Amino acid sequence: MVLNLDFDTILVWLLVGLVAGFAASHTTLGHGLGLVGDILVGIVGAFIGGFLAGAFHWSITIVGHPIISAMVIAFIGAVILLAIVRILGMGRGARRRASWT
């Protein structure tokens, strides 16, 4: 498999990551994570979603629109990532007040 990393490919990755991260952060957390945060969550989510799709042998295909199919897979992976982060308490609200105060 040859990976072609030209400017157009990186731009598409950023666009898919932004859309998927924005939708997932608003769905899971109720607020966005900022431009860079949404892009990073979307790109990492795309890797997680792609890995899980390959591991479980399922695919989402929207005929004629492969970018939307990639966004759906990235969105699913980003939601899983943010759910795990939220369950483990590694978000901004992880610092809790001591019980004696």
Secondary structure, DSSP 8 states (H G I E B T S, - for coil): ------HHHHHHHHHHHHHHHHHHHHHHTSS--HHHHHHHHHHHHHHHHHHHHHHTT-----TT-HHHHHHHHHHHHHHHHHHHHHHHT-SGGG----TT-
